[in-house]
């Protein structure tokens, strides 16, 4: 009888511990409430904290957007932690508009961490006008010519007056911090308050000019250090004449094939060049021939990041793409022809 009584007491004690662990362990988010601008994408930084440190890491394989208890979208970015973690969350325009069309003005973003007794972390998202959203950068467009807005330029050696511009599209208002960079050199700092308005145009400093004393190709970037950037920064290049440009070879585009309908996460691949150390891939709007996005890579493959799809390219539209190969001296040694693709809209969740 005593043995049975002790067994019951132990069972009750064990279940009490189990219930206490279940109640104690969970994940919280900070902030727990954010604003999302209607009619545009919004990016915010979310910090996650488990209620107590764990001996082994747990993983959240994806985040979900939820409205009326139904999943309406996914963020396929895993997060692994034993206590604290963070992510720069981009809330797509399509998700905001979907909720708004259904008469809603709030919805949830949820992260569930795999592991025993871990409750999910929820972020309440409120739909507001762009001016009332948290300060975040939505898109940056770089160009040389203010009229033609080219992402490439050619100038003679020691040319004076070459300028690059950046159209910065943003939500809310706040302090924008960043710098202009040419190759590995910082040529100008930007630290300024930007008011609510959604767009500001910045230019490289008048002094110094973009350097043109060294022949060859040079890469220009505008790097934002605050607020946090959720996407890759675009790059543009200019060529300083002074030495004879090397002969260009034809670069073969392997996949996708010309004119194909492709999912947004498709892999782009082109032929390798023996002396190429860097490749520039560009995506061009088929209608107006405007370059929407370009990126540098050392591989002969490229997959469009989700943040680029959100901010620069639109599923359901036709684009042209091309690739250039550079040698170690930043000379163009290979160039492909233009090929067309159609980005298929993503499947509904």
C-alpha atoms as a printed R data frame, in Angstrom:
    type eleno elety resid chain resno       x      y       z
1   ATOM     1    CA   UNK     A     1   0.000  0.000   0.000
2   ATOM     2    CA   UNK     A     2   2.852  2.371   0.911
3   ATOM     3    CA   UNK     A     3   4.617  1.481  -2.317
4   ATOM     4    CA   UNK     A     4   1.496  2.303  -4.349
5   ATOM     5    CA   UNK     A     5   1.093  5.598  -2.446
6   ATOM     6    CA   UNK     A     6   4.710  6.563  -3.131
7   ATOM     7    CA   UNK     A     7   4.240  5.716  -6.825
8   ATOM     8    CA   UNK     A     8   1.205  7.981  -7.026
9   ATOM     9    CA   UNK     A     9   3.065 10.799  -5.240
10  ATOM    10    CA   UNK     A    10   6.037 10.440  -7.594
11  ATOM    11    CA   UNK     A    11   3.714 10.469 -10.619
12  ATOM    12    CA   UNK     A    12   1.974 13.638  -9.381
13  ATOM    13    CA   UNK     A    13   5.362 15.248  -8.675
14  ATOM    14    CA   UNK     A    14   6.657 14.311 -12.127
15  ATOM    15    CA   UNK     A    15   3.540 15.640 -13.887
16  ATOM    16    CA   UNK     A    16   3.803 18.867 -11.870
17  ATOM    17    CA   UNK     A    17   7.378 19.320 -13.084
18  ATOM    18    CA   UNK     A    18   6.270 18.504 -16.612
19  ATOM    19    CA   UNK     A    19   3.454 21.059 -16.461
20  ATOM    20    CA   UNK     A    20   5.809 23.681 -14.973
21  ATOM    21    CA   UNK     A    21   8.317 23.143 -17.792
22  ATOM    22    CA   UNK     A    22   5.531 23.347 -20.332
23  ATOM    23    CA   UNK     A    23   4.300 26.619 -18.853
24  ATOM    24    CA   UNK     A    24   7.764 28.098 -18.481
25  ATOM    25    CA   UNK     A    25   9.342 27.339 -21.854
26  ATOM    26    CA   UNK     A    26   8.379 29.459 -24.799
27  ATOM    27    CA   UNK     A    27   9.612 32.042 -27.277
28  ATOM    28    CA   UNK     A    28   8.850 35.762 -27.205
29  ATOM    29    CA   UNK     A    29   9.427 38.442 -29.835
30  ATOM    30    CA   UNK     A    30  10.530 42.047 -29.544
31  ATOM    31    CA   UNK     A    31   8.867 44.108 -30.707
32  ATOM    32    CA   UNK     A    32   5.624 42.209 -30.320
33  ATOM    33    CA   UNK     A    33   3.736 44.778 -32.460
34  ATOM    34    CA   UNK     A    34   4.915 46.383 -35.731
35  ATOM    35    CA   UNK     A    35   3.429 48.592 -38.433
36  ATOM    36    CA   UNK     A    36   3.348 47.570 -42.096
37  ATOM    37    CA   UNK     A    37   2.833 50.187 -44.788
38  ATOM    38    CA   UNK     A    38  -0.091 49.723 -47.158
39  ATOM    39    CA   UNK     A    39   0.840 49.650 -50.850
40  ATOM    40    CA   UNK     A    40   4.528 48.759 -50.301
41  ATOM    41    CA   UNK     A    41   6.810 46.271 -48.594
42  ATOM    42    CA   UNK     A    42   8.060 46.914 -45.062
43  ATOM    43    CA   UNK     A    43  11.206 45.572 -43.375
44  ATOM    44    CA   UNK     A    44  11.635 45.334 -39.603
45  ATOM    45    CA   UNK     A    45  14.116 43.636 -37.268
46  ATOM    46    CA   UNK     A    46  12.577 41.038 -34.932
47  ATOM    47    CA   UNK     A    47  14.464 39.689 -31.907
48  ATOM    48    CA   UNK     A    48  13.504 36.322 -30.387
49  ATOM    49    CA   UNK     A    49  14.239 35.165 -26.839
50  ATOM    50    CA   UNK     A    50  13.526 31.776 -25.301
51  ATOM    51    CA   UNK     A    51  12.262 31.856 -21.729
52  ATOM    52    CA   UNK     A    52  15.434 30.083 -20.571
53  ATOM    53    CA   UNK     A    53  18.702 28.968 -22.226
54  ATOM    54    CA   UNK     A    54  18.751 25.440 -23.640
55  ATOM    55    CA   UNK     A    55  21.576 22.927 -23.642
56  ATOM    56    CA   UNK     A    56  20.918 22.004 -27.283
57  ATOM    57    CA   UNK     A    57  19.906 24.373 -30.092
58  ATOM    58    CA   UNK     A    58  16.366 24.449 -31.469
59  ATOM    59    CA   UNK     A    59  15.377 25.509 -34.976
60  ATOM    60    CA   UNK     A    60  12.518 27.404 -36.544
61  ATOM    61    CA   UNK     A    61  12.496 26.192 -40.149
62  ATOM    62    CA   UNK     A    62  10.187 28.944 -41.396
63  ATOM    63    CA   UNK     A    63   7.944 31.834 -40.421
64  ATOM    64    CA   UNK     A    64   4.273 32.120 -41.363
65  ATOM    65    CA   UNK     A    65   1.888 35.012 -41.950
66  ATOM    66    CA   UNK     A    66  -1.544 34.256 -40.475
67  ATOM    67    CA   UNK     A    67  -4.898 35.959 -40.997
68  ATOM    68    CA   UNK     A    68  -8.210 34.673 -39.617
69  ATOM    69    CA   UNK     A    69  -6.430 31.517 -38.371
70  ATOM    70    CA   UNK     A    70  -5.264 30.648 -41.903
71  ATOM    71    CA   UNK     A    71  -1.696 30.724 -43.269
72  ATOM    72    CA   UNK     A    72  -1.427 33.285 -46.082
73  ATOM    73    CA   UNK     A    73   2.334 33.329 -46.643
74  ATOM    74    CA   UNK     A    74   5.719 31.918 -45.672
75  ATOM    75    CA   UNK     A    75   9.250 33.099 -44.941
76  ATOM    76    CA   UNK     A    76  11.554 30.183 -45.799
77  ATOM    77    CA   UNK     A    77  14.518 31.306 -43.684
78  ATOM    78    CA   UNK     A    78  15.576 28.998 -40.827
79  ATOM    79    CA   UNK     A    79  16.658 30.354 -37.437
80  ATOM    80    CA   UNK     A    80  18.630 28.232 -34.934
81  ATOM    81    CA   UNK     A    81  19.281 29.315 -31.340
82  ATOM    82    CA   UNK     A    82  19.796 28.161 -27.766
83  ATOM    83    CA   UNK     A    83  18.494 31.395 -26.246
84  ATOM    84    CA   UNK     A    84  18.398 34.534 -28.466
85  ATOM    85    CA   UNK     A    85  18.202 35.158 -32.220
86  ATOM    86    CA   UNK     A    86  17.002 37.808 -34.647
87  ATOM    87    CA   UNK     A    87  15.919 38.264 -38.252
88  ATOM    88    CA   UNK     A    88  15.260 41.138 -40.630
89  ATOM    89    CA   UNK     A    89  11.672 40.442 -41.641
90  ATOM    90    CA   UNK     A    90  10.358 41.729 -44.968
91  ATOM    91    CA   UNK     A    91   6.565 41.961 -44.992
92  ATOM    92    CA   UNK     A    92   5.618 41.695 -48.680
93  ATOM    93    CA   UNK     A    93   3.253 44.169 -50.276
94  ATOM    94    CA   UNK     A    94   1.185 41.256 -51.626
95  ATOM    95    CA   UNK     A    95   0.499 39.934 -48.091
96  ATOM    96    CA   UNK     A    96  -0.528 43.364 -46.795
97  ATOM    97    CA   UNK     A    97  -2.876 43.946 -49.740
98  ATOM    98    CA   UNK     A    98  -4.370 40.470 -49.390
99  ATOM    99    CA   UNK     A    99  -5.346 41.160 -45.770
100 ATOM   100    CA   UNK     A   100  -6.608 44.647 -46.600
101 ATOM   101    CA   UNK     A   101  -8.802 43.369 -49.467
102 ATOM   102    CA   UNK     A   102 -10.417 40.936 -47.044
103 ATOM   103    CA   UNK     A   103 -11.327 43.778 -44.712
104 ATOM   104    CA   UNK     A   104  -8.573 43.238 -42.156
105 ATOM   105    CA   UNK     A   105  -6.187 45.761 -40.650
106 ATOM   106    CA   UNK     A   106  -4.095 43.384 -38.499
107 ATOM   107    CA   UNK     A   107  -2.540 39.945 -38.991
108 ATOM   108    CA   UNK     A   108   0.159 37.775 -37.375
109 ATOM   109    CA   UNK     A   109   3.691 36.680 -38.097
110 ATOM   110    CA   UNK     A   110   4.548 33.458 -36.253
111 ATOM   111    CA   UNK     A   111   7.792 31.584 -35.553
112 ATOM   112    CA   UNK     A   112   7.587 28.076 -34.063
113 ATOM   113    CA   UNK     A   113  10.816 26.620 -32.674
114 ATOM   114    CA   UNK     A   114  11.139 22.828 -32.827
115 ATOM   115    CA   UNK     A   115  11.619 21.371 -29.357
116 ATOM   116    CA   UNK     A   116   9.643 20.144 -26.397
117 ATOM   117    CA   UNK     A   117   7.216 22.580 -24.726
118 ATOM   118    CA   UNK     A   118   8.189 25.605 -26.845
119 ATOM   119    CA   UNK     A   119   5.265 27.932 -27.528
120 ATOM   120    CA   UNK     A   120   5.521 29.976 -30.770
121 ATOM   121    CA   UNK     A   121   6.503 33.637 -30.898
122 ATOM   122    CA   UNK     A   122   3.872 35.914 -32.433
123 ATOM   123    CA   UNK     A   123   4.233 39.401 -33.872
124 ATOM   124    CA   UNK     A   124   1.082 41.460 -34.421
125 ATOM   125    CA   UNK     A   125   1.271 43.420 -37.680
126 ATOM   126    CA   UNK     A   126  -0.892 46.520 -38.124
127 ATOM   127    CA   UNK     A   127  -1.569 47.961 -41.592
128 ATOM   128    CA   UNK     A   128  -0.893 51.713 -41.649
129 ATOM   129    CA   UNK     A   129  -0.107 54.436 -44.236
130 ATOM   130    CA   UNK     A   130   3.523 54.518 -45.410
131 ATOM   131    CA   UNK     A   131   4.316 57.642 -43.390
132 ATOM   132    CA   UNK     A   132   3.327 55.897 -40.149
133 ATOM   133    CA   UNK     A   133   5.358 52.710 -40.716
134 ATOM   134    CA   UNK     A   134   8.659 51.983 -38.975
135 ATOM   135    CA   UNK     A   135  11.691 53.519 -40.705
136 ATOM   136    CA   UNK     A   136  13.076 50.971 -43.162
137 ATOM   137    CA   UNK     A   137  14.684 50.950 -46.606
138 ATOM   138    CA   UNK     A   138  12.562 49.245 -49.255
139 ATOM   139    CA   UNK     A   139  14.678 49.594 -52.380
140 ATOM   140    CA   UNK     A   140  17.833 51.286 -53.704
141 ATOM   141    CA   UNK     A   141  18.431 52.117 -57.363
142 ATOM   142    CA   UNK     A   142  21.946 53.138 -58.463
143 ATOM   143    CA   UNK     A   143  22.768 54.872 -61.744
144 ATOM   144    CA   UNK     A   144  25.222 57.270 -63.420
145 ATOM   145    CA   UNK     A   145  23.163 59.279 -65.889
146 ATOM   146    CA   UNK     A   146  20.278 61.192 -64.284
147 ATOM   147    CA   UNK     A   147  18.326 61.042 -67.556
148 ATOM   148    CA   UNK     A   148  19.148 57.599 -68.926
149 ATOM   149    CA   UNK     A   149  19.931 56.048 -65.530
150 ATOM   150    CA   UNK     A   150  22.658 53.692 -66.749
151 ATOM   151    CA   UNK     A   151  24.312 51.043 -64.571
152 ATOM   152    CA   UNK     A   152  27.485 51.230 -66.708
153 ATOM   153    CA   UNK     A   153  29.574 54.167 -67.900
154 ATOM   154    CA   UNK     A   154  32.799 54.628 -69.876
155 ATOM   155    CA   UNK     A   155  35.082 57.653 -69.352
156 ATOM   156    CA   UNK     A   156  38.645 58.651 -70.347
157 ATOM   157    CA   UNK     A   157  41.455 58.472 -67.828
158 ATOM   158    CA   UNK     A   158  41.519 61.402 -65.314
159 ATOM   159    CA   UNK     A   159  37.978 62.403 -66.296
160 ATOM   160    CA   UNK     A   160  36.402 64.997 -63.961
161 ATOM   161    CA   UNK     A   161  32.781 65.163 -62.851
162 ATOM   162    CA   UNK     A   162  31.707 61.518 -62.945
163 ATOM   163    CA   UNK     A   163  28.874 61.103 -60.417
164 ATOM   164    CA   UNK     A   164  26.758 58.219 -59.211
165 ATOM   165    CA   UNK     A   165  23.253 58.629 -57.777
166 ATOM   166    CA   UNK     A   166  21.120 56.488 -55.478
167 ATOM   167    CA   UNK     A   167  17.338 56.628 -55.319
168 ATOM   168    CA   UNK     A   168  16.508 55.349 -51.820
169 ATOM   169    CA   UNK     A   169  12.896 54.290 -51.266
170 ATOM   170    CA   UNK     A   170  11.852 53.967 -47.632
171 ATOM   171    CA   UNK     A   171   8.996 53.747 -45.147
172 ATOM   172    CA   UNK     A   172   8.419 56.149 -42.272
173 ATOM   173    CA   UNK     A   173  11.190 58.563 -41.306
174 ATOM   174    CA   UNK     A   174  14.453 58.421 -39.371
175 ATOM   175    CA   UNK     A   175  18.235 58.658 -39.567
176 ATOM   176    CA   UNK     A   176  19.860 57.151 -42.651
177 ATOM   177    CA   UNK     A   177  23.507 56.156 -42.194
178 ATOM   178    CA   UNK     A   178  25.742 54.714 -44.889
179 ATOM   179    CA   UNK     A   179  28.670 55.324 -47.219
180 ATOM   180    CA   UNK     A   180  29.697 55.386 -50.866
181 ATOM   181    CA   UNK     A   181  32.281 52.804 -51.848
182 ATOM   182    CA   UNK     A   182  34.356 52.382 -55.020
183 ATOM   183    CA   UNK     A   183  36.085 49.004 -55.208
184 ATOM   184    CA   UNK     A   184  37.593 48.739 -51.695
185 ATOM   185    CA   UNK     A   185  37.727 52.488 -50.977
186 ATOM   186    CA   UNK     A   186  35.151 54.525 -49.037
187 ATOM   187    CA   UNK     A   187  34.802 57.900 -50.747
188 ATOM   188    CA   UNK     A   188  31.984 59.519 -48.764
189 ATOM   189    CA   UNK     A   189  29.811 59.141 -45.666
190 ATOM   190    CA   UNK     A   190  26.061 59.774 -45.468
191 ATOM   191    CA   UNK     A   191  24.473 60.591 -42.089
192 ATOM   192    CA   UNK     A   192  21.186 62.460 -42.318
193 ATOM   193    CA   UNK     A   193  17.606 62.540 -41.119
194 ATOM   194    CA   UNK     A   194  15.083 61.743 -43.835
195 ATOM   195    CA   UNK     A   195  11.500 62.963 -43.341
196 ATOM   196    CA   UNK     A   196   8.370 61.025 -44.228
197 ATOM   197    CA   UNK     A   197   8.036 61.072 -47.992
198 ATOM   198    CA   UNK     A   198   9.081 57.675 -49.254
199 ATOM   199    CA   UNK     A   199  12.025 58.592 -51.524
200 ATOM   200    CA   UNK     A   200  15.305 60.488 -51.401
201 ATOM   201    CA   UNK     A   201  18.009 60.880 -54.061
202 ATOM   202    CA   UNK     A   202  21.645 60.912 -52.959
203 ATOM   203    CA   UNK     A   203  24.755 61.576 -55.040
204 ATOM   204    CA   UNK     A   204  28.426 60.783 -54.598
205 ATOM   205    CA   UNK     A   205  30.335 63.710 -53.039
206 ATOM   206    CA   UNK     A   206  31.519 66.605 -55.192
207 ATOM   207    CA   UNK     A   207  34.947 66.262 -53.597
208 ATOM   208    CA   UNK     A   208  36.395 63.797 -54.256
209 ATOM   209    CA   UNK     A   209  35.053 62.747 -57.636
210 ATOM   210    CA   UNK     A   210  34.696 59.108 -58.464
211 ATOM   211    CA   UNK     A   211  38.330 58.074 -59.079
212 ATOM   212    CA   UNK     A   212  39.264 57.844 -62.769
213 ATOM   213    CA   UNK     A   213  43.065 57.707 -62.623
214 ATOM   214    CA   UNK     A   214  43.247 53.887 -62.718
215 ATOM   215    CA   UNK     A   215  42.305 52.219 -66.047
216 ATOM   216    CA   UNK     A   216  39.872 49.337 -66.021
217 ATOM   217    CA   UNK     A   217  36.473 48.624 -64.502
218 ATOM   218    CA   UNK     A   218  35.459 49.968 -61.082
219 ATOM   219    CA   UNK     A   219  32.542 48.891 -58.899
220 ATOM   220    CA   UNK     A   220  30.338 51.464 -57.128
221 ATOM   221    CA   UNK     A   221  28.113 50.672 -54.134
222 ATOM   222    CA   UNK     A   222  26.007 52.649 -51.696
223 ATOM   223    CA   UNK     A   223  26.135 50.707 -48.412
224 ATOM   224    CA   UNK     A   224  23.464 51.399 -45.769
225 ATOM   225    CA   UNK     A   225  24.550 50.691 -42.183
226 ATOM   226    CA   UNK     A   226  21.343 51.914 -40.494
227 ATOM   227    CA   UNK     A   227  18.519 50.953 -40.633
228 ATOM   228    CA   UNK     A   228  19.337 47.270 -41.133
229 ATOM   229    CA   UNK     A   229  19.102 46.168 -44.767
230 ATOM   230    CA   UNK     A   230  16.988 43.089 -45.608
231 ATOM   231    CA   UNK     A   231  18.263 42.759 -49.187
232 ATOM   232    CA   UNK     A   232  21.398 42.763 -51.306
233 ATOM   233    CA   UNK     A   233  22.754 46.175 -52.233
234 ATOM   234    CA   UNK     A   234  22.853 46.774 -56.016
235 ATOM   235    CA   UNK     A   235  26.146 47.591 -57.734
236 ATOM   236    CA   UNK     A   236  27.067 49.586 -60.830
237 ATOM   237    CA   UNK     A   237  30.341 49.701 -62.770
238 ATOM   238    CA   UNK     A   238  32.301 52.205 -64.830
239 ATOM   239    CA   UNK     A   239  35.190 51.714 -67.239
240 ATOM   240    CA   UNK     A   240  38.180 54.040 -67.292
241 ATOM   241    CA   UNK     A   241  39.889 54.014 -70.688
242 ATOM   242    CA   UNK     A   242  43.651 54.253 -70.865
243 ATOM   243    CA   UNK     A   243  44.639 50.783 -71.817
244 ATOM   244    CA   UNK     A   244  43.263 48.791 -74.691
245 ATOM   245    CA   UNK     A   245  40.256 46.783 -73.602
246 ATOM   246    CA   UNK     A   246  40.771 43.018 -73.942
247 ATOM   247    CA   UNK     A   247  38.850 41.214 -76.647
248 ATOM   248    CA   UNK     A   248  35.499 39.935 -75.382
249 ATOM   249    CA   UNK     A   249  34.441 36.336 -75.792
250 ATOM   250    CA   UNK     A   250  30.866 35.153 -76.042
251 ATOM   251    CA   UNK     A   251  29.494 33.876 -72.758
252 ATOM   252    CA   UNK     A   252  26.922 31.107 -73.135
253 ATOM   253    CA   UNK     A   253  23.776 31.215 -71.006
254 ATOM   254    CA   UNK     A   254  22.905 27.620 -70.028
255 ATOM   255    CA   UNK     A   255  19.673 27.867 -68.064
256 ATOM   256    CA   UNK     A   256  16.934 28.832 -67.956
257 ATOM   257    CA   UNK     A   257  16.433 28.582 -71.712
258 ATOM   258    CA   UNK     A   258  15.384 31.638 -73.671
259 ATOM   259    CA   UNK     A   259  11.669 32.433 -73.349
260 ATOM   260    CA   UNK     A   260  10.969 29.957 -70.520
261 ATOM   261    CA   UNK     A   261   8.347 30.379 -67.818
262 ATOM   262    CA   UNK     A   262  10.220 29.763 -64.556
263 ATOM   263    CA   UNK     A   263   9.510 29.734 -60.796
264 ATOM   264    CA   UNK     A   264  11.003 32.760 -58.994
265 ATOM   265    CA   UNK     A   265  13.509 30.553 -57.131
266 ATOM   266    CA   UNK     A   266  15.005 29.007 -60.290
267 ATOM   267    CA   UNK     A   267  18.776 28.665 -60.664
268 ATOM   268    CA   UNK     A   268  20.502 30.759 -63.348
269 ATOM   269    CA   UNK     A   269  23.606 29.185 -64.863
270 ATOM   270    CA   UNK     A   270  26.122 30.169 -67.540
271 ATOM   271    CA   UNK     A   271  29.365 28.813 -68.960
272 ATOM   272    CA   UNK     A   272  32.614 29.190 -67.033
273 ATOM   273    CA   UNK     A   273  35.393 31.359 -68.462
274 ATOM   274    CA   UNK     A   274  38.964 30.310 -67.745
275 ATOM   275    CA   UNK     A   275  40.250 33.760 -66.728
276 ATOM   276    CA   UNK     A   276  37.031 35.129 -65.253
277 ATOM   277    CA   UNK     A   277  37.237 35.912 -61.525
278 ATOM   278    CA   UNK     A   278  33.879 37.702 -61.256
279 ATOM   279    CA   UNK     A   279  30.539 37.751 -63.061
280 ATOM   280    CA   UNK     A   280  27.890 40.486 -63.270
281 ATOM   281    CA   UNK     A   281  24.322 39.265 -63.813
282 ATOM   282    CA   UNK     A   282  21.684 41.848 -64.774
283 ATOM   283    CA   UNK     A   283  17.888 41.673 -64.942
284 ATOM   284    CA   UNK     A   284  16.146 44.095 -67.315
285 ATOM   285    CA   UNK     A   285  12.477 45.059 -67.569
286 ATOM   286    CA   UNK     A   286  11.321 43.713 -70.935
287 ATOM   287    CA   UNK     A   287   9.040 46.654 -71.734
288 ATOM   288    CA   UNK     A   288  11.139 49.756 -71.029
289 ATOM   289    CA   UNK     A   289  14.569 48.002 -71.097
290 ATOM   290    CA   UNK     A   290  15.321 49.454 -67.636
291 ATOM   291    CA   UNK     A   291  17.788 47.510 -65.495
292 ATOM   292    CA   UNK     A   292  15.892 46.400 -62.417
293 ATOM   293    CA   UNK     A   293  18.698 44.653 -60.543
294 ATOM   294    CA   UNK     A   294  22.285 43.512 -60.987
295 ATOM   295    CA   UNK     A   295  24.575 41.490 -58.749
296 ATOM   296    CA   UNK     A   296  28.187 40.298 -58.678
297 ATOM   297    CA   UNK     A   297  29.113 36.677 -58.005
298 ATOM   298    CA   UNK     A   298  32.268 34.567 -58.208
299 ATOM   299    CA   UNK     A   299  30.281 31.472 -59.202
300 ATOM   300    CA   UNK     A   300  28.818 30.722 -62.618
301 ATOM   301    CA   UNK     A   301  25.384 30.306 -61.018
302 ATOM   302    CA   UNK     A   302  22.944 32.650 -59.286
303 ATOM   303    CA   UNK     A   303  19.619 32.271 -57.514
304 ATOM   304    CA   UNK     A   304  17.495 35.400 -57.006
305 ATOM   305    CA   UNK     A   305  17.187 36.045 -53.233
306 ATOM   306    CA   UNK     A   306  13.615 36.354 -51.894
307 ATOM   307    CA   UNK     A   307  14.321 39.934 -50.782
308 ATOM   308    CA   UNK     A   308  15.308 40.915 -54.341
309 ATOM   309    CA   UNK     A   309  12.101 39.371 -55.683
310 ATOM   310    CA   UNK     A   310  10.139 41.358 -53.124
311 ATOM   311    CA   UNK     A   311  11.794 44.722 -53.783
312 ATOM   312    CA   UNK     A   312  13.015 44.725 -57.399
313 ATOM   313    CA   UNK     A   313  11.318 42.060 -59.520
314 ATOM   314    CA   UNK     A   314   7.655 41.154 -59.853
315 ATOM   315    CA   UNK     A   315   6.389 37.622 -60.463
316 ATOM   316    CA   UNK     A   316   4.015 37.527 -63.405
317 ATOM   317    CA   UNK     A   317   6.214 39.745 -65.603
318 ATOM   318    CA   UNK     A   318   8.710 39.235 -68.409
319 ATOM   319    CA   UNK     A   319  12.398 40.114 -67.965
320 ATOM   320    CA   UNK     A   320  15.634 39.951 -69.927
321 ATOM   321    CA   UNK     A   321  18.859 38.729 -68.351
322 ATOM   322    CA   UNK     A   322  22.520 38.801 -69.297
323 ATOM   323    CA   UNK     A   323  25.936 38.077 -67.780
324 ATOM   324    CA   UNK     A   324  29.394 39.648 -68.123
325 ATOM   325    CA   UNK     A   325  32.682 38.076 -67.019
326 ATOM   326    CA   UNK     A   326  35.567 40.078 -65.494
327 ATOM   327    CA   UNK     A   327  39.220 39.158 -65.054
328 ATOM   328    CA   UNK     A   328  41.325 39.969 -61.971
329 ATOM   329    CA   UNK     A   329  42.014 43.446 -63.386
330 ATOM   330    CA   UNK     A   330  38.243 44.178 -63.570
331 ATOM   331    CA   UNK     A   331  38.323 44.015 -67.378
332 ATOM   332    CA   UNK     A   332  35.298 42.629 -69.235
333 ATOM   333    CA   UNK     A   333  36.537 39.511 -71.005
334 ATOM   334    CA   UNK     A   334  33.201 37.855 -71.827
335 ATOM   335    CA   UNK     A   335  29.626 38.938 -72.458
336 ATOM   336    CA   UNK     A   336  26.416 37.056 -73.144
337 ATOM   337    CA   UNK     A   337  23.492 37.907 -75.349
338 ATOM   338    CA   UNK     A   338  20.142 38.895 -73.806
339 ATOM   339    CA   UNK     A   339  17.650 36.138 -73.080
340 ATOM   340    CA   UNK     A   340  14.071 36.448 -71.904
341 ATOM   341    CA   UNK     A   341  12.300 34.790 -68.984
342 ATOM   342    CA   UNK     A   342   8.829 34.979 -67.504
343 ATOM   343    CA   UNK     A   343   8.642 34.782 -63.698
344 ATOM   344    CA   UNK     A   344   5.637 32.675 -62.804
345 ATOM   345    CA   UNK     A   345   3.548 33.873 -59.847
346 ATOM   346    CA   UNK     A   346   4.100 31.792 -56.683
347 ATOM   347    CA   UNK     A   347   1.531 29.138 -55.818
348 ATOM   348    CA   UNK     A   348  -1.047 30.167 -53.259
349 ATOM   349    CA   UNK     A   349  -0.378 28.716 -49.800
